[in-house]
Amino acid sequence: MSVENEEKSVVLKIYGQDYPVRGKVDVEQLKRIAALVNDRMHEVGANMSSSAAVHKIAVLAAMNIAGEYLEYRDEHESLLDSVEEKSRELILTIDRSLSDT
């Protein structure tokens, strides 16, 4: 059995709660994800009353993360479109140059 196929266990702490995770997972990536979620929940929670329900803070943090993700995805798609267009233009320029010789 290779190392990447081994089941691993990790306990992630998010907003004061422990979340045990077990499976064929990248532990370091999970820790990074948990840290991001934890940080966002603390940011959102800092702007809410102390009696705000954790699930509301979690939903608002998730919306914040999802909004950021969508911005990055849109930027990525725009960059890909730009690269594809420039590639087509470059191919046409090369084809014209080759046909002129």
N, C-alpha and C positions, 0 to 999 in steps of 0.2 A: 504494500500500500504506500503510495507516495505521500509526501508531507502535505501537499495542498489538498489531498482528499481526506485527511484525517479530521474527525470531528473535534471541535474545540469548544471550550466553555469560557464565557467571560461574563462578568457582572458589570453592567453599565449604570452609572449614577447620573440621573437626569432630574433636575429640579428637586433634589433631596430624596428621590425614590430610586430603589435598586431595581434594575431590569436584567434578570439572568437570560443570557442568550446561549444556545448550544446548537452547533451544526458545523457544516463545512463552510466556515466563514473566514474572512480576512479580518482578524482581530484589530489590527492597527486602523483599518478603514472604519470599522465599527466604532472605535474609540473617537476617531475624528468626527464622525457623524453625530455621535452622542454629545461631544463637546459643542458642536455647532448648535444642536437643538437646545442643550442646556443654556448656552450663552443667550440665544434668542429668547428663551422663556424668561430668563432673568431680566433681559432688556424690556420685554413686554410687561412683566410683572412689576418692574420698578415704576411704571407709569400707571399702575392700577391701584385701587384700594387694597389694603391688606386682607380684606375679606373676599377678594375675587376668587372664584372657584378655579382650581388648577386646570380643569378641562377647558375653561374659557381662555386661560393663558396659553394652553397648548394649542388650541385652535388658532388663536391670533398669531402665535409664533409660526405655526405651519403655514398660515396664509402669507406671512412675511417672507418665509423661505421660498414658498411657491412663487410669489411675485418676483423675487430676485432670480429664481431659476428661469422663469418665462422670459425675463429681460435678457439673460445670458443666451437662452436658446434662440431668441429672435435675432440677437447680434450675431450668433454663430451662423444661422441660416442666411443672414444678409451677407456675411463675409464669404460663405460658400458660393452664393449666387454671384458675387463680385469676382471671385477667383474663376468660376466657370466661364463667365462672360469674357474676362481678360484672356483666358486660355483659348476660347474660340477665336477671339480677335488675333491672337498670336499665331494660331494655326493657319488662319486665313492669310496673314501676312507672309508666313513661311511658304505656304502653297503658291501665293502669287509670285514670290521671289523665285521659287523653283521653276515655275512655268515660264518665267521671263528668260531663263537661261537656255 
